[in-house]
Amino acid sequence: MSATVAMILALAVGTYAFRLVGPVLHGRVELPQRVQELLSAGAVVLLVALLATGALAEGGGFAGWARPAGVLVGAVLAWRRAPFVVVVLGAAAATAVLRAAGVA
């Protein structure tokens, strides 16, 4: 067995174990309310960081102004509770229009 196959199998087993821990420990471990709030806030912070790096960076540099503007349009539409398809199409359309107008 090659090292690559062994690593893939190890990652697969680890991923399955992480997925299995939730249902197995549900009801057996009680987290304090403060810990639950911190975990919730941490998840939001991670998602915002992922959004920011995806919207602002490309190839180690700034992605240009069209992409962040499209993300902003999508965020506003999501905040206004538009359907998911409208959010995605609105963000894509805003980015495409700006790029067609010459905004990088």
DRENGUFI-358603 format. One record per atom (N, C-alpha, C): residue number from 1; residue in one letter; chain; atom name; z, y, x. Coordinates in nm, 4 decimals. Last residue first. Example, Ala and Ser with C-alpha at 12.3 -4.5 7.8 and 13.67 -1.06 7.14 Angstrom:
2
{n: 2, res: s, chain: A, atom: N, w: 0.7080, v: -0.2250, u: 1.2850};
{n: 2, res: s, chain: A, atom: CA, w: 0.7140, v: -0.1060, u: 1.3670};
{n: 2, res: s, chain: A, atom: C, w: 0.7870, v: 0.0030, u: 1.2900};
{n: 1, res: a, chain: A, atom: N, w: 0.7800, v: -0.5690, u: 1.3190};
{n: 1, res: a, chain: A, atom: CA, w: 0.7800, v: -0.4500, u: 1.2300};
{n: 1, res: a, chain: A, atom: C, w: 0.7800, v: -0.3300, u: 1.3200};
# end
This chain:
104
{n: 104, res: a, chain: A, atom: N, w: -1.2560, v: 4.5901, u: -1.2011};
{n: 104, res: a, chain: A, atom: CA, w: -1.2384, v: 4.4629, u: -1.1314};
{n: 104, res: a, chain: A, atom: C, w: -1.1254, v: 4.3826, u: -1.1846};
{n: 103, res: v, chain: A, atom: N, w: -1.4645, v: 4.7274, u: -1.4352};
{n: 103, res: v, chain: A, atom: CA, w: -1.3256, v: 4.7272, u: -1.3881};
{n: 103, res: v, chain: A, atom: C, w: -1.2992, v: 4.5907, u: -1.3265};
{n: 102, res: g, chain: A, atom: N, w: -1.7152, v: 4.7137, u: -1.5465};
{n: 102, res: g, chain: A, atom: CA, w: -1.7046, v: 4.7389, u: -1.4028};
{n: 102, res: g, chain: A, atom: C, w: -1.5641, v: 4.7478, u: -1.3487};
{n: 101, res: a, chain: A, atom: N, w: -1.7498, v: 4.6326, u: -1.8001};
{n: 101, res: a, chain: A, atom: CA, w: -1.7548, v: 4.7776, u: -1.7774};
{n: 101, res: a, chain: A, atom: C, w: -1.7381, v: 4.8128, u: -1.6295};
{n: 100, res: a, chain: A, atom: N, w: -1.7023, v: 4.3662, u: -1.7744};
{n: 100, res: a, chain: A, atom: CA, w: -1.8401, v: 4.4079, u: -1.8003};
{n: 100, res: a, chain: A, atom: C, w: -1.8580, v: 4.5569, u: -1.7769};
{n: 99, res: r, chain: A, atom: N, w: -1.4239, v: 4.3772, u: -1.7469};
{n: 99, res: r, chain: A, atom: CA, w: -1.5050, v: 4.3319, u: -1.6341};
{n: 99, res: r, chain: A, atom: C, w: -1.6509, v: 4.3713, u: -1.6517};
{n: 98, res: l, chain: A, atom: N, w: -1.3568, v: 4.4669, u: -2.0053};
{n: 98, res: l, chain: A, atom: CA, w: -1.3224, v: 4.5481, u: -1.8873};
{n: 98, res: l, chain: A, atom: C, w: -1.4049, v: 4.5070, u: -1.7662};
{n: 97, res: v, chain: A, atom: N, w: -1.4521, v: 4.2529, u: -2.1586};
{n: 97, res: v, chain: A, atom: CA, w: -1.5064, v: 4.3878, u: -2.1784};
{n: 97, res: v, chain: A, atom: C, w: -1.4774, v: 4.4754, u: -2.0577};
{n: 96, res: a, chain: A, atom: N, w: -1.2919, v: 4.0422, u: -2.0618};
{n: 96, res: a, chain: A, atom: CA, w: -1.4378, v: 4.0377, u: -2.0461};
{n: 96, res: a, chain: A, atom: C, w: -1.4997, v: 4.1761, u: -2.0616};
{n: 95, res: t, chain: A, atom: N, w: -1.0347, v: 4.1236, u: -2.1393};
{n: 95, res: t, chain: A, atom: CA, w: -1.0661, v: 4.1036, u: -1.9978};
{n: 95, res: t, chain: A, atom: C, w: -1.2163, v: 4.1077, u: -1.9751};
{n: 94, res: a, chain: A, atom: N, w: -1.0688, v: 4.1250, u: -2.4179};
{n: 94, res: a, chain: A, atom: CA, w: -1.0302, v: 4.2476, u: -2.3470};
{n: 94, res: a, chain: A, atom: C, w: -1.0634, v: 4.2372, u: -2.1985};
{n: 93, res: a, chain: A, atom: N, w: -1.1305, v: 3.8535, u: -2.4634};
{n: 93, res: a, chain: A, atom: CA, w: -1.2279, v: 3.9588, u: -2.4941};
{n: 93, res: a, chain: A, atom: C, w: -1.1950, v: 4.0884, u: -2.4213};
{n: 92, res: a, chain: A, atom: N, w: -0.8925, v: 3.7273, u: -2.3878};
{n: 92, res: a, chain: A, atom: CA, w: -1.0172, v: 3.6969, u: -2.3172};
{n: 92, res: a, chain: A, atom: C, w: -1.1214, v: 3.8058, u: -2.3406};
{n: 91, res: a, chain: A, atom: N, w: -0.7160, v: 3.8374, u: -2.5758};
{n: 91, res: a, chain: A, atom: CA, w: -0.6920, v: 3.8562, u: -2.4321};
{n: 91, res: a, chain: A, atom: C, w: -0.8198, v: 3.8323, u: -2.3531};
{n: 90, res: g, chain: A, atom: N, w: -0.8380, v: 3.7462, u: -2.8141};
{n: 90, res: g, chain: A, atom: CA, w: -0.8182, v: 3.8893, u: -2.7886};
{n: 90, res: g, chain: A, atom: C, w: -0.7975, v: 3.9185, u: -2.6416};
{n: 89, res: l, chain: A, atom: N, w: -0.8227, v: 3.4675, u: -2.7874};
{n: 89, res: l, chain: A, atom: CA, w: -0.9536, v: 3.5336, u: -2.7934};
{n: 89, res: l, chain: A, atom: C, w: -0.9423, v: 3.6837, u: -2.7668};
{n: 88, res: v, chain: A, atom: N, w: -0.5403, v: 3.4351, u: -2.7868};
{n: 88, res: v, chain: A, atom: CA, w: -0.6221, v: 3.3901, u: -2.6742};
{n: 88, res: v, chain: A, atom: C, w: -0.7569, v: 3.4610, u: -2.6728};
{n: 87, res: v, chain: A, atom: N, w: -0.4699, v: 3.5495, u: -3.0369};
{n: 87, res: v, chain: A, atom: CA, w: -0.4086, v: 3.5954, u: -2.9123};
{n: 87, res: v, chain: A, atom: C, w: -0.4978, v: 3.5598, u: -2.7932};
{n: 86, res: v, chain: A, atom: N, w: -0.6175, v: 3.3935, u: -3.2145};
{n: 86, res: v, chain: A, atom: CA, w: -0.6443, v: 3.5376, u: -3.2060};
{n: 86, res: v, chain: A, atom: C, w: -0.5873, v: 3.5946, u: -3.0768};
{n: 85, res: v, chain: A, atom: N, w: -0.4936, v: 3.1477, u: -3.1771};
{n: 85, res: v, chain: A, atom: CA, w: -0.6366, v: 3.1616, u: -3.1453};
{n: 85, res: v, chain: A, atom: C, w: -0.6731, v: 3.3088, u: -3.1301};
{n: 84, res: f, chain: A, atom: N, w: -0.2336, v: 3.2016, u: -3.2737};
{n: 84, res: f, chain: A, atom: CA, w: -0.2564, v: 3.1688, u: -3.1330};
{n: 84, res: f, chain: A, atom: C, w: -0.4020, v: 3.1887, u: -3.0920};
{n: 83, res: p, chain: A, atom: N, w: -0.2037, v: 3.4877, u: -3.4941};
{n: 83, res: p, chain: A, atom: CA, w: -0.2253, v: 3.3449, u: -3.4688};
{n: 83, res: p, chain: A, atom: C, w: -0.2653, v: 3.3205, u: -3.3233};
{n: 82, res: a, chain: A, atom: N, w: 0.0392, v: 3.7436, u: -3.4150};
{n: 82, res: a, chain: A, atom: CA, w: -0.0976, v: 3.7030, u: -3.4484};
{n: 82, res: a, chain: A, atom: C, w: -0.1106, v: 3.5527, u: -3.4255};
{n: 81, res: r, chain: A, atom: N, w: 0.2828, v: 3.8770, u: -3.3760};
{n: 81, res: r, chain: A, atom: CA, w: 0.2784, v: 3.7484, u: -3.4459};
{n: 81, res: r, chain: A, atom: C, w: 0.1385, v: 3.7131, u: -3.4974};
{n: 80, res: r, chain: A, atom: N, w: 0.3063, v: 4.0823, u: -3.2081};
{n: 80, res: r, chain: A, atom: CA, w: 0.2767, v: 4.1183, u: -3.3463};
{n: 80, res: r, chain: A, atom: C, w: 0.2575, v: 3.9946, u: -3.4347};
{n: 79, res: w, chain: A, atom: N, w: 0.3294, v: 3.9402, u: -2.9754};
{n: 79, res: w, chain: A, atom: CA, w: 0.4478, v: 4.0113, u: -3.0235};
{n: 79, res: w, chain: A, atom: C, w: 0.4304, v: 4.0513, u: -3.1699};
{n: 78, res: a, chain: A, atom: N, w: 0.0656, v: 3.8609, u: -2.9444};
{n: 78, res: a, chain: A, atom: CA, w: 0.1687, v: 3.7597, u: -2.9681};
{n: 78, res: a, chain: A, atom: C, w: 0.2951, v: 3.8233, u: -3.0245};
{n: 77, res: l, chain: A, atom: N, w: -0.0525, v: 4.1118, u: -2.8970};
{n: 77, res: l, chain: A, atom: CA, w: -0.0923, v: 4.0338, u: -3.0144};
{n: 77, res: l, chain: A, atom: C, w: 0.0108, v: 3.9253, u: -3.0470};
{n: 76, res: v, chain: A, atom: N, w: 0.0782, v: 4.1754, u: -2.6571};
{n: 76, res: v, chain: A, atom: CA, w: 0.0963, v: 4.2607, u: -2.7756};
{n: 76, res: v, chain: A, atom: C, w: 0.0583, v: 4.1846, u: -2.9023};
{n: 75, res: a, chain: A, atom: N, w: -0.0185, v: 3.9700, u: -2.4935};
{n: 75, res: a, chain: A, atom: CA, w: 0.1258, v: 3.9821, u: -2.5185};
{n: 75, res: a, chain: A, atom: C, w: 0.1527, v: 4.0669, u: -2.6424};
{n: 74, res: g, chain: A, atom: N, w: -0.2946, v: 4.0248, u: -2.4894};
{n: 74, res: g, chain: A, atom: CA, w: -0.2448, v: 3.8993, u: -2.5454};
{n: 74, res: g, chain: A, atom: C, w: -0.0968, v: 3.9059, u: -2.5795};
{n: 73, res: v, chain: A, atom: N, w: -0.2853, v: 4.2725, u: -2.3580};
{n: 73, res: v, chain: A, atom: CA, w: -0.3396, v: 4.2639, u: -2.4932};
{n: 73, res: v, chain: A, atom: C, w: -0.2906, v: 4.1359, u: -2.5609};
{n: 72, res: l, chain: A, atom: N, w: -0.1806, v: 4.1832, u: -2.1117};
{n: 72, res: l, chain: A, atom: CA, w: -0.1059, v: 4.2796, u: -2.1927};
{n: 72, res: l, chain: A, atom: C, w: -0.1540, v: 4.2777, u: -2.3379};
{n: 71, res: v, chain: A, atom: N, w: -0.3888, v: 4.0224, u: -2.0240};
{n: 71, res: v, chain: A, atom: CA, w: -0.2581, v: 3.9612, u: -2.0500};
{n: 71, res: v, chain: A, atom: C, w: -0.1731, v: 4.0535, u: -2.1372};
{n: 70, res: g, chain: A, atom: N, w: -0.5818, v: 4.2222, u: -1.9905};
{n: 70, res: g, chain: A, atom: CA, w: -0.6025, v: 4.1155, u: -2.0876};
{n: 70, res: g, chain: A, atom: C, w: -0.4725, v: 4.0459, u: -2.1234};
{n: 69, res: a, chain: A, atom: N, w: -0.4618, v: 4.3644, u: -1.7824};
{n: 69, res: a, chain: A, atom: CA, w: -0.4860, v: 4.4313, u: -1.9107};
{n: 69, res: a, chain: A, atom: C, w: -0.5087, v: 4.3279, u: -2.0203};
{n: 68, res: p, chain: A, atom: N, w: -0.4615, v: 4.1759, u: -1.5744};
{n: 68, res: p, chain: A, atom: CA, w: -0.3338, v: 4.2195, u: -1.6329};
{n: 68, res: p, chain: A, atom: C, w: -0.3509, v: 4.2914, u: -1.7666};
{n: 67, res: r, chain: A, atom: N, w: -0.7556, v: 4.1580, u: -1.5509};
{n: 67, res: r, chain: A, atom: CA, w: -0.6721, v: 4.0445, u: -1.5904};
{n: 67, res: r, chain: A, atom: C, w: -0.5358, v: 4.0878, u: -1.6439};
{n: 66, res: a, chain: A, atom: N, w: -0.8406, v: 4.4159, u: -1.4685};
{n: 66, res: a, chain: A, atom: CA, w: -0.8890, v: 4.3565, u: -1.5931};
{n: 66, res: a, chain: A, atom: C, w: -0.7985, v: 4.2432, u: -1.6409};
{n: 65, res: w, chain: A, atom: N, w: -0.7491, v: 4.4927, u: -1.2180};
{n: 65, res: w, chain: A, atom: CA, w: -0.6846, v: 4.5491, u: -1.3364};
{n: 65, res: w, chain: A, atom: C, w: -0.7271, v: 4.4832, u: -1.4670};
{n: 64, res: g, chain: A, atom: N, w: -0.6832, v: 4.2412, u: -0.9615};
{n: 64, res: g, chain: A, atom: CA, w: -0.7603, v: 4.3475, u: -1.0254};
{n: 64, res: g, chain: A, atom: C, w: -0.6933, v: 4.3892, u: -1.1552};
{n: 63, res: a, chain: A, atom: N, w: -0.5200, v: 4.0664, u: -0.8297};
{n: 63, res: a, chain: A, atom: CA, w: -0.6305, v: 4.0101, u: -0.9081};
{n: 63, res: a, chain: A, atom: C, w: -0.7200, v: 4.1165, u: -0.9703};
{n: 62, res: f, chain: A, atom: N, w: -0.4124, v: 4.0982, u: -0.4948};
{n: 62, res: f, chain: A, atom: CA, w: -0.4099, v: 4.1524, u: -0.6306};
{n: 62, res: f, chain: A, atom: C, w: -0.5347, v: 4.1074, u: -0.7058};
{n: 61, res: g, chain: A, atom: N, w: -0.3901, v: 3.7841, u: -0.3124};
{n: 61, res: g, chain: A, atom: CA, w: -0.4012, v: 3.9290, u: -0.3272};
{n: 61, res: g, chain: A, atom: C, w: -0.3967, v: 3.9687, u: -0.4734};
{n: 60, res: g, chain: A, atom: N, w: -0.3965, v: 3.5110, u: -0.3018};
{n: 60, res: g, chain: A, atom: CA, w: -0.3032, v: 3.5796, u: -0.2132};
{n: 60, res: g, chain: A, atom: C, w: -0.3089, v: 3.7310, u: -0.2225};
{n: 59, res: g, chain: A, atom: N, w: -0.5740, v: 3.4337, u: -0.5051};
{n: 59, res: g, chain: A, atom: CA, w: -0.6097, v: 3.4145, u: -0.3654};
{n: 59, res: g, chain: A, atom: C, w: -0.5210, v: 3.4916, u: -0.2689};
{n: 58, res: e, chain: A, atom: N, w: -0.4359, v: 3.6564, u: -0.7203};
{n: 58, res: e, chain: A, atom: CA, w: -0.5473, v: 3.5621, u: -0.7074};
{n: 58, res: e, chain: A, atom: C, w: -0.5828, v: 3.5526, u: -0.5597};
{n: 57, res: a, chain: A, atom: N, w: -0.1917, v: 3.7910, u: -0.9418};
{n: 57, res: a, chain: A, atom: CA, w: -0.2320, v: 3.7433, u: -0.8097};
{n: 57, res: a, chain: A, atom: C, w: -0.3486, v: 3.6464, u: -0.8188};
{n: 56, res: l, chain: A, atom: N, w: -0.1243, v: 3.8628, u: -1.2052};
{n: 56, res: l, chain: A, atom: CA, w: -0.1406, v: 3.9672, u: -1.1037};
{n: 56, res: l, chain: A, atom: C, w: -0.1979, v: 3.9193, u: -0.9716};
{n: 55, res: a, chain: A, atom: N, w: -0.1021, v: 3.6431, u: -1.3714};
{n: 55, res: a, chain: A, atom: CA, w: -0.1753, v: 3.7597, u: -1.4183};
{n: 55, res: a, chain: A, atom: C, w: -0.2079, v: 3.8576, u: -1.3058};
{n: 54, res: g, chain: A, atom: N, w: 0.0502, v: 3.4570, u: -1.2333};
{n: 54, res: g, chain: A, atom: CA, w: -0.0817, v: 3.4191, u: -1.2819};
{n: 54, res: g, chain: A, atom: C, w: -0.1665, v: 3.5384, u: -1.3214};
{n: 53, res: t, chain: A, atom: N, w: 0.2832, v: 3.6025, u: -1.1896};
{n: 53, res: t, chain: A, atom: CA, w: 0.2029, v: 3.5591, u: -1.0745};
{n: 53, res: t, chain: A, atom: C, w: 0.0634, v: 3.5181, u: -1.1170};
{n: 52, res: a, chain: A, atom: N, w: 0.3638, v: 3.6458, u: -1.4590};
{n: 52, res: a, chain: A, atom: CA, w: 0.3358, v: 3.7577, u: -1.3688};
{n: 52, res: a, chain: A, atom: C, w: 0.2507, v: 3.7141, u: -1.2502};
{n: 51, res: l, chain: A, atom: N, w: 0.4006, v: 3.3847, u: -1.5583};
{n: 51, res: l, chain: A, atom: CA, w: 0.3043, v: 3.4747, u: -1.6208};
{n: 51, res: l, chain: A, atom: C, w: 0.2656, v: 3.5871, u: -1.5257};
{n: 50, res: l, chain: A, atom: N, w: 0.6089, v: 3.3020, u: -1.3897};
{n: 50, res: l, chain: A, atom: CA, w: 0.4810, v: 3.2312, u: -1.3894};
{n: 50, res: l, chain: A, atom: C, w: 0.3708, v: 3.3172, u: -1.4492};
{n: 49, res: a, chain: A, atom: N, w: 0.8062, v: 3.4842, u: -1.4706};
{n: 49, res: a, chain: A, atom: CA, w: 0.7594, v: 3.4834, u: -1.3317};
{n: 49, res: a, chain: A, atom: C, w: 0.6257, v: 3.4122, u: -1.3195};
{n: 48, res: v, chain: A, atom: N, w: 0.8379, v: 3.4050, u: -1.7371};
{n: 48, res: v, chain: A, atom: CA, w: 0.7895, v: 3.5404, u: -1.7075};
{n: 48, res: v, chain: A, atom: C, w: 0.7382, v: 3.5487, u: -1.5642};
{n: 47, res: l, chain: A, atom: N, w: 0.9389, v: 3.1451, u: -1.6977};
{n: 47, res: l, chain: A, atom: CA, w: 0.8121, v: 3.1646, u: -1.7673};
{n: 47, res: l, chain: A, atom: C, w: 0.7534, v: 3.3030, u: -1.7411};
{n: 46, res: l, chain: A, atom: N, w: 1.1821, v: 3.2040, u: -1.5650};
{n: 46, res: l, chain: A, atom: CA, w: 1.0784, v: 3.1245, u: -1.4985};
{n: 46, res: l, chain: A, atom: C, w: 0.9427, v: 3.1418, u: -1.5651};
{n: 45, res: v, chain: A, atom: N, w: 1.3146, v: 3.3471, u: -1.7687};
{n: 45, res: v, chain: A, atom: CA, w: 1.2835, v: 3.4122, u: -1.6409};
{n: 45, res: v, chain: A, atom: C, w: 1.1745, v: 3.3363, u: -1.5664};
{n: 44, res: v, chain: A, atom: N, w: 1.3433, v: 3.1471, u: -1.9627};
{n: 44, res: v, chain: A, atom: CA, w: 1.2632, v: 3.2666, u: -1.9919};
{n: 44, res: v, chain: A, atom: C, w: 1.2224, v: 3.3357, u: -1.8634};
{n: 43, res: a, chain: A, atom: N, w: 1.5140, v: 2.9727, u: -1.8264};
{n: 43, res: a, chain: A, atom: CA, w: 1.3811, v: 2.9265, u: -1.8692};
{n: 43, res: a, chain: A, atom: C, w: 1.2902, v: 3.0445, u: -1.8989};
{n: 42, res: g, chain: A, atom: N, w: 1.7406, v: 3.1340, u: -1.7983};
{n: 42, res: g, chain: A, atom: CA, w: 1.6681, v: 3.0883, u: -1.6800};
{n: 42, res: g, chain: A, atom: C, w: 1.5279, v: 3.0398, u: -1.7138};
{n: 41, res: a, chain: A, atom: N, w: 1.8257, v: 3.1566, u: -2.0633};
{n: 41, res: a, chain: A, atom: CA, w: 1.7785, v: 3.2759, u: -1.9923};
{n: 41, res: a, chain: A, atom: C, w: 1.6986, v: 3.2373, u: -1.8685};
{n: 40, res: s, chain: A, atom: N, w: 1.8990, v: 2.8880, u: -2.1020};
{n: 40, res: s, chain: A, atom: CA, w: 1.7975, v: 2.9493, u: -2.1864};
{n: 40, res: s, chain: A, atom: C, w: 1.7386, v: 3.0729, u: -2.1171};
{n: 39, res: l, chain: A, atom: N, w: 2.1010, v: 2.8607, u: -1.9143};
{n: 39, res: l, chain: A, atom: CA, w: 1.9824, v: 2.7767, u: -1.9038};
{n: 39, res: l, chain: A, atom: C, w: 1.8675, v: 2.8348, u: -1.9857};
{n: 38, res: l, chain: A, atom: N, w: 2.2865, v: 3.0456, u: -2.0191};
{n: 38, res: l, chain: A, atom: CA, w: 2.2280, v: 3.0678, u: -1.8871};
{n: 38, res: l, chain: A, atom: C, w: 2.1020, v: 2.9846, u: -1.8666};
{n: 37, res: e, chain: A, atom: N, w: 2.3486, v: 2.9227, u: -2.2642};
{n: 37, res: e, chain: A, atom: CA, w: 2.2881, v: 3.0558, u: -2.2632};
{n: 37, res: e, chain: A, atom: C, w: 2.2206, v: 3.0840, u: -2.1293};
{n: 36, res: q, chain: A, atom: N, w: 2.4652, v: 2.6855, u: -2.1693};
{n: 36, res: q, chain: A, atom: CA, w: 2.3456, v: 2.6788, u: -2.2523};
{n: 36, res: q, chain: A, atom: C, w: 2.2729, v: 2.8126, u: -2.2550};
{n: 35, res: v, chain: A, atom: N, w: 2.6873, v: 2.7939, u: -2.0410};
{n: 35, res: v, chain: A, atom: CA, w: 2.5872, v: 2.7223, u: -1.9616};
{n: 35, res: v, chain: A, atom: C, w: 2.4566, v: 2.7113, u: -2.0398};
{n: 34, res: r, chain: A, atom: N, w: 2.8274, v: 2.8948, u: -2.2633};
{n: 34, res: r, chain: A, atom: CA, w: 2.7819, v: 2.9864, u: -2.1578};
{n: 34, res: r, chain: A, atom: C, w: 2.6727, v: 2.9207, u: -2.0723};
{n: 33, res: q, chain: A, atom: N, w: 2.8947, v: 2.6613, u: -2.4058};
{n: 33, res: q, chain: A, atom: CA, w: 2.8027, v: 2.7584, u: -2.4639};
{n: 33, res: q, chain: A, atom: C, w: 2.7453, v: 2.8521, u: -2.3575};
{n: 32, res: p, chain: A, atom: N, w: 2.8983, v: 2.3604, u: -2.2035};
{n: 32, res: p, chain: A, atom: CA, w: 2.9619, v: 2.4792, u: -2.2614};
{n: 32, res: p, chain: A, atom: C, w: 2.8556, v: 2.5789, u: -2.3100};
{n: 31, res: l, chain: A, atom: N, w: 2.7563, v: 2.0510, u: -2.3001};
{n: 31, res: l, chain: A, atom: CA, w: 2.7513, v: 2.1669, u: -2.2121};
{n: 31, res: l, chain: A, atom: C, w: 2.8216, v: 2.2839, u: -2.2800};
{n: 30, res: e, chain: A, atom: N, w: 2.8410, v: 1.7227, u: -2.3162};
{n: 30, res: e, chain: A, atom: CA, w: 2.8534, v: 1.8475, u: -2.3906};
{n: 30, res: e, chain: A, atom: C, w: 2.8564, v: 1.9638, u: -2.2919};
{n: 29, res: v, chain: A, atom: N, w: 2.6940, v: 1.4120, u: -2.3212};
{n: 29, res: v, chain: A, atom: CA, w: 2.7337, v: 1.5229, u: -2.2348};
{n: 29, res: v, chain: A, atom: C, w: 2.7317, v: 1.6502, u: -2.3172};
{n: 28, res: r, chain: A, atom: N, w: 2.6207, v: 1.2527, u: -2.5319};
{n: 28, res: r, chain: A, atom: CA, w: 2.7255, v: 1.2046, u: -2.4407};
{n: 28, res: r, chain: A, atom: C, w: 2.7787, v: 1.3165, u: -2.3514};
{n: 27, res: g, chain: A, atom: N, w: 2.4148, v: 1.3753, u: -2.6695};
{n: 27, res: g, chain: A, atom: CA, w: 2.5365, v: 1.3419, u: -2.7421};
{n: 27, res: g, chain: A, atom: C, w: 2.6499, v: 1.2935, u: -2.6535};
{n: 26, res: h, chain: A, atom: N, w: 2.1802, v: 1.2474, u: -2.4537};
{n: 26, res: h, chain: A, atom: CA, w: 2.2005, v: 1.3316, u: -2.5707};
{n: 26, res: h, chain: A, atom: C, w: 2.3228, v: 1.2848, u: -2.6492};
{n: 25, res: l, chain: A, atom: N, w: 2.1198, v: 1.0776, u: -2.2475};
{n: 25, res: l, chain: A, atom: CA, w: 2.2469, v: 1.1508, u: -2.2391};
{n: 25, res: l, chain: A, atom: C, w: 2.2747, v: 1.2390, u: -2.3606};
{n: 24, res: v, chain: A, atom: N, w: 1.8707, v: 0.9760, u: -2.3297};
{n: 24, res: v, chain: A, atom: CA, w: 1.9804, v: 0.8837, u: -2.2981};
{n: 24, res: v, chain: A, atom: C, w: 2.1149, v: 0.9564, u: -2.3007};
{n: 23, res: p, chain: A, atom: N, w: 1.7005, v: 1.2001, u: -2.3645};
{n: 23, res: p, chain: A, atom: CA, w: 1.7402, v: 1.1180, u: -2.4798};
{n: 23, res: p, chain: A, atom: C, w: 1.8590, v: 1.0258, u: -2.4523};
{n: 22, res: g, chain: A, atom: N, w: 1.7120, v: 1.2942, u: -2.0801};
{n: 22, res: g, chain: A, atom: CA, w: 1.7445, v: 1.3741, u: -2.1985};
{n: 22, res: g, chain: A, atom: C, w: 1.7857, v: 1.2902, u: -2.3177};
{n: 21, res: v, chain: A, atom: N, w: 1.6232, v: 1.0878, u: -1.9091};
{n: 21, res: v, chain: A, atom: CA, w: 1.7623, v: 1.1331, u: -1.9025};
{n: 21, res: v, chain: A, atom: C, w: 1.8024, v: 1.2104, u: -2.0281};
{n: 20, res: l, chain: A, atom: N, w: 1.3505, v: 1.0514, u: -1.9311};
{n: 20, res: l, chain: A, atom: CA, w: 1.4378, v: 0.9552, u: -1.9960};
{n: 20, res: l, chain: A, atom: C, w: 1.5827, v: 1.0042, u: -2.0033};
{n: 19, res: r, chain: A, atom: N, w: 1.2383, v: 1.2467, u: -1.7736};
{n: 19, res: r, chain: A, atom: CA, w: 1.2092, v: 1.2475, u: -1.9169};
{n: 19, res: r, chain: A, atom: C, w: 1.3043, v: 1.1563, u: -1.9931};
{n: 18, res: f, chain: A, atom: N, w: 1.3300, v: 1.1657, u: -1.5219};
{n: 18, res: f, chain: A, atom: CA, w: 1.3707, v: 1.2954, u: -1.5759};
{n: 18, res: f, chain: A, atom: C, w: 1.3481, v: 1.3014, u: -1.7268};
{n: 17, res: a, chain: A, atom: N, w: 1.1951, v: 0.9187, u: -1.5037};
{n: 17, res: a, chain: A, atom: CA, w: 1.3421, v: 0.9226, u: -1.5059};
{n: 17, res: a, chain: A, atom: C, w: 1.3927, v: 1.0545, u: -1.5631};
{n: 16, res: y, chain: A, atom: N, w: 0.9293, v: 1.0024, u: -1.4916};
{n: 16, res: y, chain: A, atom: CA, w: 0.9736, v: 0.9223, u: -1.6057};
{n: 16, res: y, chain: A, atom: C, w: 1.1262, v: 0.9254, u: -1.6169};
{n: 15, res: t, chain: A, atom: N, w: 0.9408, v: 1.1326, u: -1.2434};
{n: 15, res: t, chain: A, atom: CA, w: 0.9064, v: 1.2067, u: -1.3646};
{n: 15, res: t, chain: A, atom: C, w: 0.9526, v: 1.1318, u: -1.4887};
{n: 14, res: g, chain: A, atom: N, w: 1.0023, v: 0.9154, u: -1.0733};
{n: 14, res: g, chain: A, atom: CA, w: 1.0931, v: 1.0295, u: -1.0847};
{n: 14, res: g, chain: A, atom: C, w: 1.0677, v: 1.1110, u: -1.2108};
{n: 13, res: v, chain: A, atom: N, w: 0.7722, v: 0.7582, u: -1.1074};
{n: 13, res: v, chain: A, atom: CA, w: 0.9036, v: 0.7042, u: -1.1457};
{n: 13, res: v, chain: A, atom: C, w: 1.0043, v: 0.8181, u: -1.1633};
{n: 12, res: a, chain: A, atom: N, w: 0.5806, v: 0.9366, u: -1.0037};
{n: 12, res: a, chain: A, atom: CA, w: 0.5702, v: 0.8892, u: -1.1416};
{n: 12, res: a, chain: A, atom: C, w: 0.7045, v: 0.8359, u: -1.1914};
{n: 11, res: l, chain: A, atom: N, w: 0.6653, v: 0.9644, u: -0.7401};
{n: 11, res: l, chain: A, atom: CA, w: 0.6660, v: 1.0815, u: -0.8277};
{n: 11, res: l, chain: A, atom: C, w: 0.6578, v: 1.0414, u: -0.9749};
{n: 10, res: a, chain: A, atom: N, w: 0.6224, v: 0.7008, u: -0.6553};
{n: 10, res: a, chain: A, atom: CA, w: 0.7569, v: 0.7585, u: -0.6502};
{n: 10, res: a, chain: A, atom: C, w: 0.7672, v: 0.8805, u: -0.7412};
{n: 9, res: l, chain: A, atom: N, w: 0.3432, v: 0.6803, u: -0.6869};
{n: 9, res: l, chain: A, atom: CA, w: 0.4328, v: 0.5953, u: -0.7655};
{n: 9, res: l, chain: A, atom: C, w: 0.5752, v: 0.6502, u: -0.7681};
{n: 8, res: i, chain: A, atom: N, w: 0.2649, v: 0.8692, u: -0.4948};
{n: 8, res: i, chain: A, atom: CA, w: 0.2289, v: 0.8884, u: -0.6355};
{n: 8, res: i, chain: A, atom: C, w: 0.3187, v: 0.8041, u: -0.7255};
{n: 7, res: m, chain: A, atom: N, w: 0.3631, v: 0.7491, u: -0.2639};
{n: 7, res: m, chain: A, atom: CA, w: 0.4146, v: 0.8793, u: -0.3046};
{n: 7, res: m, chain: A, atom: C, w: 0.3839, v: 0.9061, u: -0.4514};
{n: 6, res: a, chain: A, atom: N, w: 0.2083, v: 0.5141, u: -0.2569};
{n: 6, res: a, chain: A, atom: CA, w: 0.3540, v: 0.5044, u: -0.2651};
{n: 6, res: a, chain: A, atom: C, w: 0.4150, v: 0.6360, u: -0.3131};
{n: 5, res: v, chain: A, atom: N, w: -0.0453, v: 0.6258, u: -0.2252};
{n: 5, res: v, chain: A, atom: CA, w: -0.0156, v: 0.5492, u: -0.3464};
{n: 5, res: v, chain: A, atom: C, w: 0.1363, v: 0.5371, u: -0.3655};
{n: 4, res: t, chain: A, atom: N, w: -0.0089, v: 0.7396, u: 0.0307};
{n: 4, res: t, chain: A, atom: CA, w: -0.0446, v: 0.8224, u: -0.0839};
{n: 4, res: t, chain: A, atom: C, w: -0.0117, v: 0.7520, u: -0.2149};
{n: 3, res: a, chain: A, atom: N, w: 0.0389, v: 0.5267, u: 0.1986};
{n: 3, res: a, chain: A, atom: CA, w: 0.1456, v: 0.6249, u: 0.1780};
{n: 3, res: a, chain: A, atom: C, w: 0.1172, v: 0.7115, u: 0.0562};
{n: 2, res: s, chain: A, atom: N, w: -0.0896, v: 0.2172, u: 0.0611};
{n: 2, res: s, chain: A, atom: CA, w: -0.0980, v: 0.3368, u: 0.1443};
{n: 2, res: s, chain: A, atom: C, w: 0.0163, v: 0.4328, u: 0.1100};
{n: 1, res: m, chain: A, atom: N, w: 0.0000, v: -0.1172, u: 0.0853};
{n: 1, res: m, chain: A, atom: CA, w: 0.0000, v: 0.0000, u: 0.0000};
{n: 1, res: m, chain: A, atom: C, w: 0.0000, v: 0.1236, u: 0.0900};
# end
